[in-house]
Amino acid sequence: MLLSADGTRTSGTAALFSEPGRKGGLRPWAGDFRVATDATGVEIPVGMALTLEMPDGRSGKVIVQSRKGGSKNTVLALLGEDQAPF
């Protein structure tokens, strides 16, 4: 689930991955978010900051890097900003 600052929730499926961490730093992470087909009319612009909520309640801050697909198969490329929620 993606949560925007105004409280709008967008359901979908995330495929996430992390990179090896830098010495003493957080491990960078990113992934794709496929917007659910029942989430019609979703407009999430590139550059928007969101919260990615996992099914188990953990969450992480993300930035939308790019947007692919049409209205029925939208995929957002996300870049994590803090500790990975997985």
Biopython code that builds the backbone (N, CA, C, O; Angstrom):
import numpy as np
from Bio.PDB.StructureBuilder import StructureBuilder

atoms = [
    (1, "MET", "N", (0.845, -1.168, 0.000)),
    (1, "MET", "CA", (0.000, 0.000, 0.000)),
    (1, "MET", "C", (0.892, 1.232, 0.000)),
    (1, "MET", "O", (1.867, 1.303, 0.748)),
    (2, "LEU", "N", (0.553, 2.197, -0.840)),
    (2, "LEU", "CA", (1.239, 3.489, -0.835)),
    (2, "LEU", "C", (0.345, 4.505, -0.154)),
    (2, "LEU", "O", (-0.859, 4.552, -0.408)),
    (3, "LEU", "N", (0.926, 5.312, 0.703)),
    (3, "LEU", "CA", (0.190, 6.325, 1.442)),
    (3, "LEU", "C", (0.791, 7.686, 1.138)),
    (3, "LEU", "O", (1.986, 7.902, 1.338)),
    (4, "SER", "N", (-0.047, 8.615, 0.649)),
    (4, "SER", "CA", (0.443, 9.963, 0.343)),
    (4, "SER", "C", (0.271, 10.865, 1.568)),
    (4, "SER", "O", (-0.401, 10.490, 2.530)),
    (5, "ALA", "N", (0.870, 12.037, 1.530)),
    (5, "ALA", "CA", (0.825, 12.977, 2.654)),
    (5, "ALA", "C", (-0.598, 13.413, 2.987)),
    (5, "ALA", "O", (-0.891, 13.745, 4.135)),
    (6, "ASP", "N", (-1.489, 13.413, 1.985)),
    (6, "ASP", "CA", (-2.872, 13.825, 2.238)),
    (6, "ASP", "C", (-3.752, 12.671, 2.725)),
    (6, "ASP", "O", (-4.958, 12.844, 2.903)),
    (7, "GLY", "N", (-3.150, 11.486, 2.943)),
    (7, "GLY", "CA", (-3.891, 10.345, 3.464)),
    (7, "GLY", "C", (-4.462, 9.414, 2.419)),
    (7, "GLY", "O", (-5.088, 8.411, 2.763)),
    (8, "THR", "N", (-4.257, 9.727, 1.133)),
    (8, "THR", "CA", (-4.752, 8.860, 0.063)),
    (8, "THR", "C", (-3.973, 7.553, 0.064)),
    (8, "THR", "O", (-2.743, 7.550, 0.110)),
    (9, "ARG", "N", (-4.709, 6.438, 0.012)),
    (9, "ARG", "CA", (-4.100, 5.108, -0.012)),
    (9, "ARG", "C", (-4.279, 4.495, -1.389)),
    (9, "ARG", "O", (-5.363, 4.549, -1.970)),
    (10, "THR", "N", (-3.191, 3.903, -1.911)),
    (10, "THR", "CA", (-3.210, 3.230, -3.203)),
    (10, "THR", "C", (-2.742, 1.796, -2.986)),
    (10, "THR", "O", (-1.625, 1.563, -2.524)),
    (11, "SER", "N", (-3.601, 0.839, -3.321)),
    (11, "SER", "CA", (-3.231, -0.561, -3.132)),
    (11, "SER", "C", (-2.482, -1.076, -4.351)),
    (11, "SER", "O", (-2.610, -0.544, -5.454)),
    (12, "GLY", "N", (-1.697, -2.120, -4.126)),
    (12, "GLY", "CA", (-0.928, -2.719, -5.201)),
    (12, "GLY", "C", (0.053, -3.730, -4.649)),
    (12, "GLY", "O", (-0.019, -4.122, -3.484)),
    (13, "THR", "N", (0.982, -4.151, -5.516)),
    (13, "THR", "CA", (1.976, -5.157, -5.169)),
    (13, "THR", "C", (3.369, -4.585, -5.381)),
    (13, "THR", "O", (3.652, -3.968, -6.408)),
    (14, "ALA", "N", (4.237, -4.799, -4.394)),
    (14, "ALA", "CA", (5.609, -4.289, -4.485)),
    (14, "ALA", "C", (6.599, -5.425, -4.671)),
    (14, "ALA", "O", (6.459, -6.489, -4.068)),
    (15, "ALA", "N", (7.606, -5.190, -5.513)),
    (15, "ALA", "CA", (8.755, -6.081, -5.669)),
    (15, "ALA", "C", (9.971, -5.256, -5.275)),
    (15, "ALA", "O", (10.373, -4.350, -6.004)),
    (16, "LEU", "N", (10.558, -5.568, -4.120)),
    (16, "LEU", "CA", (11.609, -4.737, -3.545)),
    (16, "LEU", "C", (12.937, -5.475, -3.479)),
    (16, "LEU", "O", (12.980, -6.704, -3.439)),
    (17, "PHE", "N", (14.019, -4.705, -3.468)),
    (17, "PHE", "CA", (15.352, -5.289, -3.327)),
    (17, "PHE", "C", (16.254, -4.288, -2.611)),
    (17, "PHE", "O", (15.974, -3.090, -2.581)),
    (18, "SER", "N", (17.334, -4.798, -2.040)),
    (18, "SER", "CA", (18.311, -3.908, -1.396)),
    (18, "SER", "C", (19.698, -4.194, -1.960)),
    (18, "SER", "O", (19.972, -5.277, -2.478)),
    (19, "GLU", "N", (20.549, -3.202, -1.845)),
    (19, "GLU", "CA", (21.931, -3.292, -2.305)),
    (19, "GLU", "C", (22.823, -3.496, -1.084)),
    (19, "GLU", "O", (22.406, -3.213, 0.040)),
    (20, "PRO", "N", (24.043, -3.983, -1.292)),
    (20, "PRO", "CA", (24.975, -4.080, -0.159)),
    (20, "PRO", "C", (25.181, -2.699, 0.462)),
    (20, "PRO", "O", (25.292, -1.702, -0.251)),
    (21, "GLY", "N", (25.230, -2.647, 1.783)),
    (21, "GLY", "CA", (25.382, -1.380, 2.484)),
    (21, "GLY", "C", (26.779, -0.812, 2.389)),
    (21, "GLY", "O", (27.758, -1.547, 2.261)),
    (22, "ARG", "N", (26.860, 0.490, 2.451)),
    (22, "ARG", "CA", (28.161, 1.154, 2.503)),
    (22, "ARG", "C", (28.681, 1.046, 3.926)),
    (22, "ARG", "O", (27.909, 0.837, 4.862)),
    (23, "LYS", "N", (29.947, 1.184, 4.085)),
    (23, "LYS", "CA", (30.564, 1.060, 5.402)),
    (23, "LYS", "C", (29.909, 2.027, 6.390)),
    (23, "LYS", "O", (30.014, 3.245, 6.249)),
    (24, "GLY", "N", (29.240, 1.468, 7.379)),
    (24, "GLY", "CA", (28.616, 2.287, 8.414)),
    (24, "GLY", "C", (27.338, 2.990, 8.012)),
    (24, "GLY", "O", (26.835, 3.815, 8.774)),
    (25, "GLY", "N", (26.787, 2.691, 6.827)),
    (25, "GLY", "CA", (25.577, 3.377, 6.385)),
    (25, "GLY", "C", (24.404, 2.440, 6.182)),
    (25, "GLY", "O", (24.527, 1.223, 6.321)),
    (26, "LEU", "N", (23.281, 3.018, 5.856)),
    (26, "LEU", "CA", (22.088, 2.235, 5.557)),
    (26, "LEU", "C", (22.232, 1.531, 4.219)),
    (26, "LEU", "O", (22.888, 2.036, 3.308)),
    (27, "ARG", "N", (21.618, 0.365, 4.106)),
    (27, "ARG", "CA", (21.605, -0.347, 2.828)),
    (27, "ARG", "C", (20.602, 0.333, 1.896)),
    (27, "ARG", "O", (19.427, 0.447, 2.246)),
    (28, "PRO", "N", (21.040, 0.790, 0.713)),
    (28, "PRO", "CA", (20.097, 1.389, -0.238)),
    (28, "PRO", "C", (19.085, 0.340, -0.700)),
    (28, "PRO", "O", (19.416, -0.838, -0.834)),
    (29, "TRP", "N", (17.862, 0.777, -0.940)),
    (29, "TRP", "CA", (16.833, -0.138, -1.416)),
    (29, "TRP", "C", (15.916, 0.570, -2.405)),
    (29, "TRP", "O", (15.813, 1.797, -2.423)),
    (30, "ALA", "N", (15.257, -0.239, -3.223)),
    (30, "ALA", "CA", (14.371, 0.287, -4.268)),
    (30, "ALA", "C", (13.419, -0.830, -4.683)),
    (30, "ALA", "O", (13.428, -1.916, -4.104)),
    (31, "GLY", "N", (12.606, -0.551, -5.685)),
    (31, "GLY", "CA", (11.715, -1.569, -6.205)),
    (31, "GLY", "C", (10.653, -0.996, -7.111)),
    (31, "GLY", "O", (10.614, 0.201, -7.393)),
    (32, "ASP", "N", (9.791, -1.890, -7.558)),
    (32, "ASP", "CA", (8.652, -1.522, -8.400)),
    (32, "ASP", "C", (7.369, -1.735, -7.624)),
    (32, "ASP", "O", (7.273, -2.652, -6.808)),
    (33, "PHE", "N", (6.390, -0.892, -7.877)),
    (33, "PHE", "CA", (5.069, -1.009, -7.262)),
    (33, "PHE", "C", (4.045, -1.054, -8.385)),
    (33, "PHE", "O", (3.882, -0.089, -9.131)),
    (34, "ARG", "N", (3.356, -2.189, -8.499)),
    (34, "ARG", "CA", (2.309, -2.354, -9.514)),
    (34, "ARG", "C", (0.981, -1.980, -8.873)),
    (34, "ARG", "O", (0.509, -2.653, -7.956)),
    (35, "VAL", "N", (0.383, -0.896, -9.365)),
    (35, "VAL", "CA", (-0.883, -0.405, -8.825)),
    (35, "VAL", "C", (-1.983, -1.425, -9.119)),
    (35, "VAL", "O", (-2.075, -1.940, -10.233)),
    (36, "ALA", "N", (-2.817, -1.714, -8.114)),
    (36, "ALA", "CA", (-3.913, -2.670, -8.267)),
    (36, "ALA", "C", (-4.863, -2.212, -9.361)),
    (36, "ALA", "O", (-5.093, -1.015, -9.529)),
    (37, "THR", "N", (-5.411, -3.156, -10.098)),
    (37, "THR", "CA", (-6.307, -2.818, -11.204)),
    (37, "THR", "C", (-7.578, -2.133, -10.736)),
    (37, "THR", "O", (-8.208, -1.417, -11.514)),
    (38, "ASP", "N", (-7.969, -2.335, -9.489)),
    (38, "ASP", "CA", (-9.188, -1.677, -8.992)),
    (38, "ASP", "C", (-8.928, -0.247, -8.504)),
    (38, "ASP", "O", (-9.861, 0.442, -8.092)),
    (39, "ALA", "N", (-7.676, 0.200, -8.546)),
    (39, "ALA", "CA", (-7.317, 1.552, -8.133)),
    (39, "ALA", "C", (-7.360, 2.474, -9.353)),
    (39, "ALA", "O", (-6.325, 2.963, -9.806)),
    (40, "THR", "N", (-8.545, 2.702, -9.871)),
    (40, "THR", "CA", (-8.706, 3.502, -11.083)),
    (40, "THR", "C", (-8.526, 4.990, -10.804)),
    (40, "THR", "O", (-8.847, 5.476, -9.720)),
    (41, "GLY", "N", (-8.015, 5.692, -11.786)),
    (41, "GLY", "CA", (-7.852, 7.135, -11.686)),
    (41, "GLY", "C", (-6.718, 7.586, -10.786)),
    (41, "GLY", "O", (-6.692, 8.739, -10.355)),
    (42, "VAL", "N", (-5.788, 6.700, -10.496)),
    (42, "VAL", "CA", (-4.670, 7.042, -9.620)),
    (42, "VAL", "C", (-3.672, 7.902, -10.382)),
    (42, "VAL", "O", (-3.197, 7.512, -11.448)),
    (43, "GLU", "N", (-3.359, 9.062, -9.842)),
    (43, "GLU", "CA", (-2.364, 9.951, -10.442)),
    (43, "GLU", "C", (-1.269, 10.187, -9.417)),
    (43, "GLU", "O", (-1.429, 10.996, -8.504)),
    (44, "ILE", "N", (-0.160, 9.484, -9.567)),
    (44, "ILE", "CA", (0.981, 9.649, -8.673)),
    (44, "ILE", "C", (2.142, 10.156, -9.524)),
    (44, "ILE", "O", (2.709, 9.394, -10.308)),
    (45, "PRO", "N", (2.501, 11.424, -9.384)),
    (45, "PRO", "CA", (3.545, 11.994, -10.239)),
    (45, "PRO", "C", (4.956, 11.572, -9.836)),
    (45, "PRO", "O", (5.218, 11.242, -8.679)),
    (46, "VAL", "N", (5.854, 11.591, -10.812)),
    (46, "VAL", "CA", (7.274, 11.344, -10.577)),
    (46, "VAL", "C", (7.780, 12.416, -9.612)),
    (46, "VAL", "O", (7.424, 13.589, -9.728)),
    (47, "GLY", "N", (8.608, 12.003, -8.666)),
    (47, "GLY", "CA", (9.155, 12.917, -7.677)),
    (47, "GLY", "C", (8.354, 13.004, -6.395)),
    (47, "GLY", "O", (8.806, 13.614, -5.426)),
    (48, "MET", "N", (7.169, 12.403, -6.369)),
    (48, "MET", "CA", (6.312, 12.463, -5.187)),
    (48, "MET", "C", (6.874, 11.588, -4.069)),
    (48, "MET", "O", (7.314, 10.463, -4.308)),
    (49, "ALA", "N", (6.854, 12.117, -2.853)),
    (49, "ALA", "CA", (7.269, 11.365, -1.669)),
    (49, "ALA", "C", (6.051, 10.650, -1.094)),
    (49, "ALA", "O", (4.987, 11.246, -0.926)),
    (50, "LEU", "N", (6.224, 9.357, -0.795)),
    (50, "LEU", "CA", (5.138, 8.531, -0.271)),
    (50, "LEU", "C", (5.658, 7.649, 0.849)),
    (50, "LEU", "O", (6.865, 7.562, 1.075)),
    (51, "THR", "N", (4.746, 7.000, 1.544)),
    (51, "THR", "CA", (5.098, 5.978, 2.518)),
    (51, "THR", "C", (4.628, 4.648, 1.961)),
    (51, "THR", "O", (3.468, 4.506, 1.574)),
    (52, "LEU", "N", (5.521, 3.680, 1.920)),
    (52, "LEU", "CA", (5.197, 2.331, 1.481)),
    (52, "LEU", "C", (4.887, 1.510, 2.723)),
    (52, "LEU", "O", (5.745, 1.342, 3.590)),
    (53, "GLU", "N", (3.655, 0.995, 2.813)),
    (53, "GLU", "CA", (3.246, 0.196, 3.959)),
    (53, "GLU", "C", (3.223, -1.272, 3.569)),
    (53, "GLU", "O", (2.598, -1.656, 2.581)),
    (54, "MET", "N", (3.912, -2.088, 4.358)),
    (54, "MET", "CA", (3.971, -3.522, 4.129)),
    (54, "MET", "C", (2.779, -4.201, 4.805)),
    (54, "MET", "O", (2.197, -3.629, 5.727)),
    (55, "PRO", "N", (2.402, -5.408, 4.368)),
    (55, "PRO", "CA", (1.265, -6.118, 4.975)),
    (55, "PRO", "C", (1.430, -6.377, 6.475)),
    (55, "PRO", "O", (0.440, -6.473, 7.199)),
    (56, "ASP", "N", (2.684, -6.490, 6.944)),
    (56, "ASP", "CA", (2.903, -6.775, 8.366)),
    (56, "ASP", "C", (2.965, -5.509, 9.228)),
    (56, "ASP", "O", (3.249, -5.587, 10.423)),
    (57, "GLY", "N", (2.699, -4.336, 8.621)),
    (57, "GLY", "CA", (2.660, -3.087, 9.365)),
    (57, "GLY", "C", (3.917, -2.249, 9.294)),
    (57, "GLY", "O", (3.890, -1.072, 9.652)),
    (58, "ARG", "N", (5.037, -2.833, 8.836)),
    (58, "ARG", "CA", (6.255, -2.034, 8.700)),
    (58, "ARG", "C", (6.084, -1.052, 7.543)),
    (58, "ARG", "O", (5.273, -1.283, 6.646)),
    (59, "SER", "N", (6.839, 0.032, 7.561)),
    (59, "SER", "CA", (6.733, 1.030, 6.491)),
    (59, "SER", "C", (8.075, 1.688, 6.239)),
    (59, "SER", "O", (8.984, 1.622, 7.067)),
    (60, "GLY", "N", (8.182, 2.323, 5.084)),
    (60, "GLY", "CA", (9.381, 3.043, 4.700)),
    (60, "GLY", "C", (9.034, 4.180, 3.764)),
    (60, "GLY", "O", (8.053, 4.110, 3.024)),
    (61, "LYS", "N", (9.833, 5.219, 3.796)),
    (61, "LYS", "CA", (9.621, 6.371, 2.913)),
    (61, "LYS", "C", (10.246, 6.100, 1.553)),
    (61, "LYS", "O", (11.347, 5.560, 1.458)),
    (62, "VAL", "N", (9.519, 6.488, 0.489)),
    (62, "VAL", "CA", (9.989, 6.293, -0.879)),
    (62, "VAL", "C", (9.736, 7.542, -1.716)),
    (62, "VAL", "O", (8.911, 8.388, -1.372)),
    (63, "ILE", "N", (10.468, 7.632, -2.821)),
    (63, "ILE", "CA", (10.267, 8.669, -3.838)),
    (63, "ILE", "C", (9.959, 7.952, -5.146)),
    (63, "ILE", "O", (10.614, 6.966, -5.483)),
    (64, "VAL", "N", (8.964, 8.440, -5.884)),
    (64, "VAL", "CA", (8.634, 7.868, -7.187)),
    (64, "VAL", "C", (9.674, 8.346, -8.192)),
    (64, "VAL", "O", (9.813, 9.545, -8.433)),
    (65, "GLN", "N", (10.415, 7.383, -8.784)),
    (65, "GLN", "CA", (11.476, 7.690, -9.741)),
    (65, "GLN", "C", (10.982, 7.732, -11.184)),
    (65, "GLN", "O", (11.453, 8.540, -11.985)),
    (66, "SER", "N", (10.031, 6.858, -11.511)),
    (66, "SER", "CA", (9.453, 6.850, -12.859)),
    (66, "SER", "C", (8.117, 6.148, -12.813)),
    (66, "SER", "O", (7.768, 5.477, -11.842)),
    (67, "ARG", "N", (7.378, 6.324, -13.900)),
    (67, "ARG", "CA", (6.037, 5.745, -14.026)),
    (67, "ARG", "C", (5.936, 5.109, -15.403)),
    (67, "ARG", "O", (6.253, 5.738, -16.413)),
    (68, "LYS", "N", (5.484, 3.831, -15.436)),
    (68, "LYS", "CA", (5.346, 3.112, -16.703)),
    (68, "LYS", "C", (3.937, 2.556, -16.801)),
    (68, "LYS", "O", (3.249, 2.394, -15.794)),
    (69, "GLY", "N", (3.521, 2.270, -18.008)),
    (69, "GLY", "CA", (2.226, 1.636, -18.217)),
    (69, "GLY", "C", (1.105, 2.628, -18.383)),
    (69, "GLY", "O", (1.297, 3.843, -18.358)),
    (70, "GLY", "N", (-0.077, 2.065, -18.555)),
    (70, "GLY", "CA", (-1.275, 2.878, -18.760)),
    (70, "GLY", "C", (-2.158, 2.886, -17.534)),
    (70, "GLY", "O", (-1.695, 2.624, -16.423)),
    (71, "SER", "N", (-3.430, 3.187, -17.732)),
    (71, "SER", "CA", (-4.349, 3.304, -16.612)),
    (71, "SER", "C", (-4.663, 1.962, -15.953)),
    (71, "SER", "O", (-5.046, 1.933, -14.783)),
    (72, "LYS", "N", (-4.512, 0.858, -16.673)),
    (72, "LYS", "CA", (-4.839, -0.447, -16.100)),
    (72, "LYS", "C", (-3.626, -1.243, -15.633)),
    (72, "LYS", "O", (-3.786, -2.246, -14.937)),
    (73, "ASN", "N", (-2.437, -0.830, -15.993)),
    (73, "ASN", "CA", (-1.236, -1.570, -15.582)),
    (73, "ASN", "C", (-0.096, -0.618, -15.239)),
    (73, "ASN", "O", (0.998, -0.717, -15.797)),
    (74, "THR", "N", (-0.360, 0.298, -14.325)),
    (74, "THR", "CA", (0.636, 1.283, -13.923)),
    (74, "THR", "C", (1.678, 0.651, -13.007)),
    (74, "THR", "O", (1.335, -0.034, -12.043)),
    (75, "VAL", "N", (2.960, 0.888, -13.317)),
    (75, "VAL", "CA", (4.067, 0.427, -12.482)),
    (75, "VAL", "C", (4.907, 1.645, -12.122)),
    (75, "VAL", "O", (5.318, 2.411, -12.993)),
    (76, "LEU", "N", (5.155, 1.813, -10.828)),
    (76, "LEU", "CA", (5.952, 2.920, -10.331)),
    (76, "LEU", "C", (7.310, 2.393, -9.882)),
    (76, "LEU", "O", (7.378, 1.412, -9.142)),
    (77, "ALA", "N", (8.382, 3.029, -10.317)),
    (77, "ALA", "CA", (9.723, 2.695, -9.830)),
    (77, "ALA", "C", (9.956, 3.536, -8.586)),
    (77, "ALA", "O", (9.850, 4.762, -8.635)),
    (78, "LEU", "N", (10.275, 2.883, -7.467)),
    (78, "LEU", "CA", (10.435, 3.560, -6.181)),
    (78, "LEU", "C", (11.880, 3.498, -5.711)),
    (78, "LEU", "O", (12.581, 2.517, -5.958)),
    (79, "LEU", "N", (12.319, 4.547, -5.035)),
    (79, "LEU", "CA", (13.634, 4.597, -4.410)),
    (79, "LEU", "C", (13.425, 4.853, -2.924)),
    (79, "LEU", "O", (12.820, 5.854, -2.539)),
    (80, "GLY", "N", (13.931, 3.937, -2.086)),
    (80, "GLY", "CA", (13.780, 4.069, -0.637)),
    (80, "GLY", "C", (14.631, 5.201, -0.098)),
    (80, "GLY", "O", (15.718, 5.479, -0.604)),
    (81, "GLU", "N", (14.113, 5.861, 0.953)),
    (81, "GLU", "CA", (14.824, 6.995, 1.549)),
    (81, "GLU", "C", (15.427, 6.693, 2.914)),
    (81, "GLU", "O", (16.366, 7.374, 3.326)),
    (82, "ASP", "N", (14.928, 5.716, 3.612)),
    (82, "ASP", "CA", (15.430, 5.426, 4.941)),
    (82, "ASP", "C", (15.618, 3.925, 5.098)),
    (82, "ASP", "O", (15.862, 3.233, 4.109)),
    (83, "GLN", "N", (15.512, 3.416, 6.285)),
    (83, "GLN", "CA", (15.669, 1.980, 6.540)),
    (83, "GLN", "C", (14.643, 1.182, 5.754)),
    (83, "GLN", "O", (13.463, 1.533, 5.743)),
    (84, "ALA", "N", (15.076, 0.112, 5.095)),
    (84, "ALA", "CA", (14.162, -0.744, 4.330)),
    (84, "ALA", "C", (13.157, -1.414, 5.269)),
    (84, "ALA", "O", (13.531, -1.852, 6.357)),
    (85, "PRO", "N", (11.885, -1.499, 4.864)),
    (85, "PRO", "CA", (10.858, -2.106, 5.710)),
    (85, "PRO", "C", (10.767, -3.620, 5.541)),
    (85, "PRO", "O", (9.754, -4.217, 5.904)),
    (86, "PHE", "N", (11.793, -4.240, 5.005)),
    (86, "PHE", "CA", (11.772, -5.689, 4.790)),
    (86, "PHE", "C", (13.075, -6.314, 5.215)),
    (86, "PHE", "O", (13.241, -7.529, 5.107)),
]
sb = StructureBuilder()
sb.init_structure("model")
sb.init_model(0)
sb.init_chain("A")
sb.init_seg("    ")
for serial, (resi, resn, name, xyz) in enumerate(atoms, 1):
    if name == "N":
        sb.init_residue(resn, " ", resi, " ")
    sb.init_atom(name, np.array(xyz, "f"), 0.0, 1.0, " ", f" {name:<3s}", serial, name[0])
structure = sb.get_structure()
